[in-house]
Amino acid sequence: MRILGGTKTRRSVLLVLASLVASAAFGSNTASANNGLLGLSCGDDASQPFLRWLDPLPYTLAPDGGFENGAAGWSLSRGARVVAGNEPYYLSGAGSRSLYLPAGSSATSPRMCVGLVLPIVRFVSSGGGLLTYLQVEAVYTDAGGRERSLVLLPGALPSRNWQPTLPMLQLAGLLNTLTLNGATTEMSFRFTPRGLFGGGNWRIDDIYVDPWKSI
């Protein structure tokens, strides 16, 4: 390919081409990208479990996010429990368990390292009913030592069959930047059925977090 113009023009074109190559390399190596972003790292390997649904974001499996260890470290209340039966896509590998959330129950994950503002959460779910949804909250401690929670949107929608949720995030995340303890923080995630008749009965599996998402 011949580049026309003077020395400055050729230099500008080469810089643009180099930038594009660097961007492509950044996007193709998700694990390195996560570990190098702004010099932050939570030490977790990332994967692209939702790539088949055209979601290229790198995610990390939440602690016992596949529930194969019996929801180890999770706080389960009012009937929430691990049951037999895995989601059919096996996003986190072979498994045989999932988490059952009956109406009125709640489940909170162990804390995990999260970078920047707030994460994106995505998982596989089934259940619910008319005018119900599964609420997901990010639970963290602010700079003053107070426990806070922020609702991630849009929440899981009812489905008779196992379906991946939409990516969930906090739309006002930029407003909450100063409430976090520095550039990384420890955060857990709370799952609660909401809506008519206590929110219906749900099952969830393979909880993934994109801990580097900034809004």
C-alpha positions in Angstrom: 0.0 0.0 0.0 1.4 3.4 -0.9 0.9 6.3 1.5 0.6 9.6 -0.3 1.6 13.0 1.2 4.4 14.4 3.1 6.4 13.1 6.1 3.8 14.4 8.7 1.0 12.7 6.8 2.8 9.4 6.6 3.7 9.6 10.3 0.1 10.3 11.2 -1.2 7.4 9.2 1.4 5.1 10.8 0.4 6.2 14.2 -3.3 5.5 13.5 -2.4 2.0 12.2 -0.3 1.3 15.3 -3.1 2.4 17.5 -5.6 0.1 15.8 -3.2 -2.8 16.1 -2.7 -2.1 19.8 -6.5 -1.9 20.3 -7.0 -5.2 18.6 -4.4 -6.9 20.7 -6.0 -5.4 23.8 -9.4 -6.7 23.0 -8.2 -10.2 22.0 -6.3 -10.8 25.3 -9.0 -10.3 27.9 -7.1 -11.7 30.8 -4.1 -9.4 30.2 -6.5 -6.5 29.5 -8.2 -6.9 32.9 -5.0 -7.3 34.8 -3.4 -4.3 33.2 -6.3 -1.9 33.2 -5.1 1.3 35.0 -2.6 -0.9 36.8 -5.4 -2.6 38.8 -5.7 -6.3 39.4 -7.9 -8.5 41.6 -5.8 -11.5 40.6 -8.6 -13.4 38.9 -8.5 -15.0 35.4 -11.2 -13.8 33.0 -13.1 -15.6 30.4 -15.9 -14.8 27.9 -18.7 -17.2 28.9 -21.5 -15.2 27.2 -19.7 -14.8 23.8 -22.2 -17.1 22.1 -24.8 -14.5 23.0 -22.6 -11.8 21.3 -21.4 -10.5 24.7 -17.6 -10.1 24.4 -17.0 -8.8 28.0 -14.5 -10.6 30.2 -16.1 -12.1 33.3 -14.9 -13.8 36.5 -17.0 -16.5 38.2 -18.2 -15.3 41.6 -17.1 -17.4 44.6 -18.9 -20.7 44.3 -20.9 -19.1 41.6 -21.8 -22.5 40.1 -23.0 -23.8 43.5 -21.1 -27.1 43.1 -19.7 -26.6 46.7 -23.1 -26.2 48.2 -23.1 -22.3 48.1 -19.9 -22.2 50.2 -19.6 -18.8 51.8 -23.1 -17.7 50.7 -25.7 -16.3 53.1 -29.0 -18.0 52.4 -32.3 -17.0 54.1 -36.0 -18.0 54.2 -35.8 -21.2 52.2 -33.0 -20.4 49.7 -31.0 -23.6 49.1 -28.8 -25.5 46.7 -30.8 -28.1 44.7 -30.0 -30.7 42.0 -29.9 -29.7 38.4 -27.5 -27.5 36.4 -28.2 -24.8 33.9 -28.0 -26.5 30.4 -25.2 -24.3 28.9 -22.6 -25.4 31.5 -20.9 -22.0 31.4 -18.6 -22.8 34.3 -18.0 -26.4 33.2 -19.6 -29.7 34.1 -21.9 -29.4 37.1 -25.0 -30.8 38.7 -26.3 -28.1 41.1 -28.0 -24.7 41.1 -29.5 -22.3 43.7 -33.3 -22.4 44.4 -34.8 -19.1 45.5 -38.5 -19.5 46.6 -40.8 -16.5 47.1 -39.7 -14.3 50.0 -36.1 -15.7 50.1 -32.8 -14.1 49.6 -29.2 -15.1 48.9 -26.0 -13.1 49.3 -22.7 -14.1 47.7 -19.3 -14.0 49.5 -17.4 -10.8 48.9 -15.1 -10.5 45.9 -12.6 -8.0 44.7 -14.1 -5.4 42.3 -12.3 -2.6 40.4 -13.3 0.9 39.4 -16.9 2.0 39.8 -19.3 -1.0 39.7 -19.3 -4.3 38.0 -21.6 -5.9 35.5 -23.3 -9.1 36.7 -24.7 -11.8 34.5 -25.9 -15.4 35.1 -28.4 -18.0 34.0 -31.9 -18.1 35.6 -35.3 -19.7 35.3 -38.6 -19.3 37.1 -40.6 -16.3 38.3 -44.1 -15.5 37.1 -46.4 -12.7 36.1 -45.3 -9.3 37.3 -42.2 -10.7 39.1 -38.4 -10.2 38.6 -35.3 -11.2 40.4 -33.6 -8.2 42.0 -29.8 -8.1 42.1 -28.0 -5.7 44.5 -24.3 -4.8 44.8 -23.5 -4.7 48.6 -20.4 -2.8 49.7 -18.9 -0.7 52.5 -18.5 3.0 51.8 -15.6 5.2 52.8 -17.3 5.9 56.1 -17.6 2.2 57.0 -21.3 2.0 56.4 -22.8 -0.9 54.5 -24.6 0.2 51.3 -26.4 -1.5 48.5 -27.2 -0.5 44.9 -29.7 -2.2 42.7 -28.4 -3.5 39.4 -30.7 -3.1 36.4 -32.6 -4.6 34.7 -32.8 -7.6 37.0 -33.7 -11.1 35.8 -36.9 -11.5 34.0 -39.3 -14.5 34.3 -38.7 -17.5 32.1 -40.0 -21.1 32.1 -36.7 -22.3 30.7 -33.1 -21.6 31.7 -32.0 -18.4 30.0 -29.0 -16.1 30.3 -29.9 -12.8 31.9 -29.2 -9.5 30.3 -26.0 -7.7 31.6 -26.9 -6.0 34.9 -25.3 -2.7 36.0 -25.9 0.3 38.1 -27.0 3.1 35.8 -26.0 5.8 38.3 -22.6 4.3 39.0 -20.7 7.4 38.1 -22.4 9.2 40.9 -21.2 6.7 43.5 -17.5 6.7 42.6 -16.5 8.6 45.7 -18.4 6.1 48.0 -16.0 3.3 47.3 -12.8 2.6 49.2 -10.3 3.6 46.5 -10.0 2.1 43.1 -10.8 -1.5 44.2 -13.2 -2.7 46.8 -14.7 -5.8 48.3 -18.3 -6.3 47.2 -21.0 -9.0 47.5 -24.2 -9.6 45.5 -27.7 -10.1 46.9 -30.4 -11.9 44.9 -34.0 -11.4 46.0 -37.3 -12.4 44.2 -39.6 -9.3 43.9 -43.1 -8.7 42.7 -46.5 -10.4 43.1 -46.9 -13.2 45.6 -43.4 -12.7 47.1 -41.7 -12.6 43.7 -42.2 -16.2 42.6 -39.8 -19.2 42.7 -36.5 -18.9 40.9 -33.4 -21.0 40.1 -30.1 -19.4 39.3 -26.7 -20.7 38.3 -23.2 -19.7 37.1 -23.0 -16.2 38.6 -20.4 -14.1 36.6 -19.1 -10.7 37.3 -17.2 -8.3 35.0 -15.3 -6.5 37.8 -13.6 -3.9 35.6 -16.6 -2.2 34.0 -16.7 1.6 34.3 -19.8 3.6 33.4 
